[in-house]
Amino acid sequence: MTDPNVLSTVRVPLVGEDEAQGRTAELYEAIKSRMGIPFVPDMFRLVSSRPDLLEVVIAGYGGVFNDGVLPRATREMISAWSSKVNGCPYCVGTHNWFLAQFGGDQKLTDAIADSASVEDLPIDERTKELMRLVTQICTGAFRVTDEDWARTEAAGWTNAEMLEAVFTASLFAFINRLVDGLGLGDSVARSRIASQPEDATVSEQRLAEPR
């Protein structure tokens, strides 16, 4: 189950798209169709030998990238920045690419990749307040206080928006550790998604759990 796109540091077998059978093949097709890309991202393939786990990962992504209360670009920014804070360049590359597709400019994506602090991101003060909360979730969620929550709310964010931001950051704590722990984050600094042309067509269909 070797793959030229993934280096030997990956610690688990990856089911090739031409080898997939049964439920794994069905899930692969659902991923490609709903993401609007011609291949299955290697992050999903990390659990391809366990279709039951693959369904869980897909369901988590659906929770973030289905229709939500935050704009898609904001959710992608949170995904990319959380990945930066968590030290996962693979996911930074992936979600910076998606951020660009949904309206993020290069100044922002470059800052996410290079900045050490949310204070250096080229975003307005209201958005920085939300991203400060996101950063707290990544660096020590147990230290988040009622005052932190109230300050973010006072900046103009609704409870529903803050919940979605925290959910997104929390999902990427899981995804980043899956990618890095299984060796994919160390094998590619930029994912295959990140290497796609900037004018590639991206689906806005839901990546919900396939039935």
FENJO-V54114 format. One line per field, one symbol per residue. ss: DSSP state (h for helix, s for strand, l for the rest). psi: psi as a letter, one per 40 degrees, with the letter a starting at -180 (. if undefined). burial: I if it has 9 or more other ideal C-beta (glycine too) atoms within 8 Angstrom, else O. A space follows every 10 residues. Layout:
ss: ???
psi: ???
burial: ???
//
This chain:
ss: llllllllll llllllllll lhhhhhhhhh hhhhhlllll lhhhhlllll hhhhhhhhhh hhhhhlllll lhhhhhhhhh hhhhhlllhh hhhhhhhhhh hllllhhhhh hhhhlllhhh llllhhhhhh hhhhhhhhhh hhhllhhhhh hhhhllllhh hhhhhhhhhh hhhhhhhhhh hllhhhhlll llllllllll llllllllll l
psi: fiheehieeh eiihhideeh ibdddddddd ddddefieih idddedfdeg dddddddddd ddddeihadi iddddddddd dddddefgdd ddddeddddd dfehiddddd ddddieidde hgiidddddd ddddddddeg deehiddddd ddddeehidd dddddddddd dddddddddd deeddedhdh idddeiidei hhieiigihi .
burial: OOIOOIOOOI OOOIIOOOOI OOOIIIIIOI IIIIIIIOOI IIIIIIIIOO IOOIIIIIII IIIIIIOIOI OIIIIIIIII IIIIIIOIII IIIIIIIIII IIOIOOOIIO IIIOIOOIOO IOOOOIIIII IIIIIIIIOO OOOIOOOIIO IIIOIOIOOO IIOIIIIIII IIIIIIIIII OIIIIOIIOO IIIIOIOOOO OIIOOOIIOO O
//
